[in-house]
Structures are given as structure tokens and as C-alpha cells.
């Protein structure tokens, strides 16, 4: 069995946190787990650090001097070179509406301050492990109507036009398309896409689905809602789904 230090070896984490004491605590603990850790204290410095060397994972405060955490996240997700970086938002803003906005913008996980270092480490490990599993799998190209998904390139196209989606939106679309018309409830989607270690509400999936549909444009009807149950991927012309 690998030690914790071995599991983190070679992985780089960028911490974007303007509270110096907290940043230092995070760096000490992450390096103890075997990760290579860099810390910066503003959104502008975060963008510079990412441009110099893309991290394997980003821990991002929401309220930062200069560029806000929200703006950093938005820029990361708009750039195809950085769009798939896993992001954990670590912030004092813990209202349900704040969490839902964070997921809608494309974070992969959301933790509120104060937090447990052990829980953070567990979530980092689980997130990177899922990413390794996904990269290790050779998955077939998925096609449904005008939508085409190429898993090993994290690529989504609609009628041949590239669509920029977040890592979580990509996983939702891939999961629904791979289910071959089966209806998945919100709990199943949370477990299959975000993992069982992430504590989120069912509304989180609804927010991601709404954002994904918007990006798919005229092809959005392929993602169908089964009221009171969940979601499925079927042709828009299929029989009406139960209310």
C-alpha cells in the first residue's frame, strides 16, 4: 500500500489565499502529504503563477485583493489550456446561495472556513485519484444527435463546433450519454460526477445542468428532465417523460 506521501509525490498544488497564516498552514500540511505547493496572495499573482506552470489542482479563496477568486475561476474556465484544472474553492462565504454560485461558475468542490485539514486532504486525494482513473481509461467517443464527446481530449462539439464546458459539466454530459437513456437521479449524478466525499445539495446538479444546457444551445433538448426523479440523455423527439 502506498503511503500518503507517495500518493502526493509529483503533484503540484497552487494555493491562492491572502491570509498569510492560513496559506502557511496549508503549505506545511500539503507538503507533509507529499505535494509540491506554491502559495500566492492575490488573483493577479494566481494568473501569473498558472501561466508559468499549470498546477495539478488549485485551492482558491473567493475574496482576494486585485482579481477576485470568481474572476480567476472564470478566466481559468474560459481558457482551453486551463479549463480542466480541478478547483477547490475555500472561502468564508458559506450560504447555500454562495455554494450554488460557486458550482455554477465551475468549481469542482467548495469548502467553507473554518475547515478541517484532514477533510481537505481527503477531498484533494479523491479528486486527483478520480482524475487519474479517468486519464487511465481509454473511452470510446460518445455521439448523440449533434453532440459529440471525446473523453480523452475533454472535448465537446455541437455540429462540429467546439463548446467550452467546465470539467464538472463535461463529466455530467459524459455520464448521461454513457447511461444509454437510463434515468439518473440527482444523488447518483453527484456520486458519479463529484464523488461521495463531496457534501453538496441536489440543487448543485440542477445548476450545472442549466449551465450545460445553455452552452449546448439548440442541442440542449437532448438533456431531459424527469420531474421528481432526475435527468436522462435522449432524443428530443422521444415520448414525453413522466411528470
C-alpha positions in Angstrom: 0.0 0.0 0.0 1.3 3.5 -0.9 2.0 5.9 1.9 0.2 9.2 1.9 3.4 10.9 1.0 3.9 8.7 -2.0 0.4 9.3 -3.3 1.0 13.0 -3.4 4.5 12.8 -4.9 5.0 14.8 -8.1 1.6 16.6 -7.8 1.6 20.4 -7.8 -1.0 22.4 -5.9 -1.4 26.2 -6.2 -2.9 27.8 -3.1 -4.4 31.3 -3.7 -5.0 32.7 -0.2 -4.4 36.3 1.1 -4.4 35.3 4.8 -0.6 34.6 5.2 -1.0 32.5 8.3 -3.6 30.2 6.7 -1.6 30.0 3.5 1.5 28.9 5.5 -0.6 26.3 7.4 -1.9 24.9 4.1 1.5 24.8 2.6 3.1 22.9 5.5 0.3 20.3 5.6 0.2 19.8 1.9 3.9 19.4 1.6 3.7 16.9 4.5 1.3 14.9 2.3 4.0 14.8 -0.4 2.6 17.6 -2.7 4.6 20.3 -4.3 2.9 23.5 -3.1 3.1 27.1 -4.2 1.2 30.0 -2.4 0.2 33.4 -3.8 -1.9 36.1 -2.1 -3.8 37.7 -4.9 -5.8 36.9 -8.0 -3.4 38.6 -10.3 -0.4 36.6 -8.9 -2.5 33.5 -9.3 -2.9 34.1 -13.1 0.8 34.7 -13.4 1.7 31.5 -11.5 -0.7 29.4 -13.6 0.8 30.8 -16.8 4.3 29.9 -15.6 3.4 26.4 -14.6 -0.1 24.8 -14.7 -0.8 23.1 -11.4 -2.5 19.7 -11.0 -5.0 21.3 -8.6 -6.0 24.8 -7.4 -7.2 25.8 -4.0 -8.8 29.2 -4.4 -10.1 31.8 -1.9 -13.1 33.7 -3.2 -12.3 37.1 -1.7 -8.9 38.3 -2.8 -7.1 41.6 -3.5 -7.0 42.5 -7.1 -8.7 39.9 -9.2 -11.4 38.1 -7.2 -11.5 34.4 -6.9 -14.6 34.4 -9.0 -12.8 36.2 -11.8 -9.7 33.9 -11.6 -12.1 30.9 -11.9 -13.9 32.5 -14.9 -10.6 33.1 -16.7 -9.3 29.6 -16.0 -12.5 28.0 -17.3 -12.6 30.1 -20.5 -9.0 29.1 -21.5 -8.9 25.6 -23.1 -5.3 25.2 -21.7 -6.5 25.5 -18.1 -10.2 24.7 -18.3 -9.8 21.2 -16.9 -7.7 22.1 -13.8 -9.6 20.8 -10.7 -10.5 23.7 -8.4 -11.5 23.6 -4.7 -12.9 26.9 -3.5 -12.0 27.6 0.1 -13.9 30.6 1.4 -15.8 32.2 4.3 -18.9 32.6 2.1 -20.9 29.6 3.2 -24.6 30.4 2.5 -26.3 27.9 0.2 -26.6 30.6 -2.5 -22.9 31.2 -2.3 -22.2 27.5 -2.8 -24.5 27.2 -5.7 -23.0 30.2 -7.4 -19.6 28.7 -6.9 -20.6 25.4 -8.6 -22.4 27.3 -11.4 -19.1 29.1 -12.1 -17.3 25.8 -12.4 -15.7 24.8 -9.1 -15.2 21.1 -8.6 -15.6 21.3 -4.8 -16.5 24.0 -2.3 -15.3 24.2 1.4 -16.2 26.9 3.9 -13.9 28.3 6.6 -13.3 27.2 9.2 -12.5 23.8 7.8 -10.8 20.5 8.7 -7.3 20.0 7.2 -7.9 16.2 7.2 -11.2 16.6 5.2 -9.4 18.9 2.8 -6.6 16.4 2.3 -9.2 13.6 1.7 -11.0 15.7 -0.9 -7.8 16.5 -2.7 -6.7 12.9 -2.8 -10.1 11.7 -4.0 -10.3 14.4 -6.7 -6.8 13.6 -8.1 -7.5 9.8 -7.9 -10.6 10.2 -9.9 -8.7 12.3 -12.4 -6.0 9.5 -12.7 -8.7 6.9 -13.2 -10.3 9.0 -16.0 -7.0 9.5 -17.7 -6.1 5.8 -17.5 -9.3 4.7 -19.2 -9.5 4.6 -23.0 -13.1 5.6 -23.6 -14.9 5.5 -26.8 -16.2 8.6 -28.5 -19.8 9.3 -27.5 -22.3 10.7 -30.0 -25.9 11.6 -29.7 -27.6 13.7 -32.4 -25.4 16.8 -33.0 -23.5 16.3 -29.8 -20.1 14.6 -29.8 -17.9 13.9 -26.8 -14.2 12.8 -27.0 -13.3 11.7 -23.4 -9.5 11.5 -23.7 -9.4 15.1 -25.1 -12.1 16.5 -22.8 -13.7 17.8 -26.0 -17.4 18.6 -26.6 -18.7 19.6 -30.0 -22.2 20.5 -31.3 -22.5 20.1 -35.1 -18.7 20.1 -35.3 -18.3 23.4 -33.3 -16.2 23.2 -30.2 -18.1 24.0 -27.0 -16.2 25.2 -23.9 -17.5 23.4 -20.8 -16.1 23.1 -17.3 -14.7 19.8 -16.0 -17.8 19.1 -14.0 -20.1 19.9 -16.9 -18.1 17.6 -19.1 -18.4 14.8 -16.6 -22.1 15.2 -16.3 -22.6 15.1 -20.1 -20.3 12.1 -20.4 -22.1 10.3 -17.6 -25.6 10.9 -19.0 -24.5 9.9 -22.5 -22.9 6.7 -21.2 -26.1 5.7 -19.5 -27.8 5.0 -22.8 -31.1 6.5 -22.0 -31.3 5.4 -18.3 -32.6 8.0 -15.9 -30.1 9.0 -13.2 -31.4 10.7 -10.1 -29.5 13.7 -8.6 -27.9 11.6 -5.9 -26.4 9.2 -8.5 -25.1 12.1 -10.6 -23.5 13.7 -7.5 -21.8 10.4 -6.6 -20.7 9.6 -10.1 -19.5 13.1 -11.1 -18.4 14.8 -7.9 -17.7 11.8 -5.7 -19.0 10.6 -2.4 -16.7 12.7 -0.4 -18.3 16.0 -1.6 -21.1 17.3 0.5 -23.5 19.2 -1.8 -27.2 19.7 -2.2 -29.3 18.3 -5.1 -29.7 21.8 -6.4 -25.9 21.8 -7.3 -26.6 19.3 -10.1 -29.5 21.4 -11.3 -27.2 24.5 -11.6 -24.6 22.6 -13.5 -27.3 21.1 -15.9 -28.7 24.6 -16.5 -25.3 26.0 -17.4 -24.5 23.0 -19.6 -27.8 23.3 -21.5 -27.2 26.9 -22.2 -23.8 26.1 -23.7 -25.2 23.3 -25.9 -27.6 25.8 -27.5 -30.1 24.2 -29.9 -28.9 20.8 -28.8 -29.9 21.3 -25.2 -33.1 19.3 -25.6 -31.1 16.1 -25.6 -30.7 16.5 -21.8 -34.1 15.8 -20.5 -35.6 16.3 -17.0 -37.7 13.5 -15.5 -39.6 15.5 -12.9 -39.3 14.2 -9.4 -36.6 11.8 -10.5 -33.5 13.2 -12.3 -32.1 13.5 -15.7 -31.5 11.4 -18.9 -30.0 11.8 -22.3 -32.5 11.0 -25.1 -33.5 12.5 -28.4 -35.8 15.5 -28.0 -38.4 13.7 -30.2 -38.8 10.8 -27.7 -42.0 10.1 -25.9 -42.9 12.6 -23.2 -41.3 11.8 -19.9 -43.4 11.3 -16.7 -44.4 14.3 -14.7 
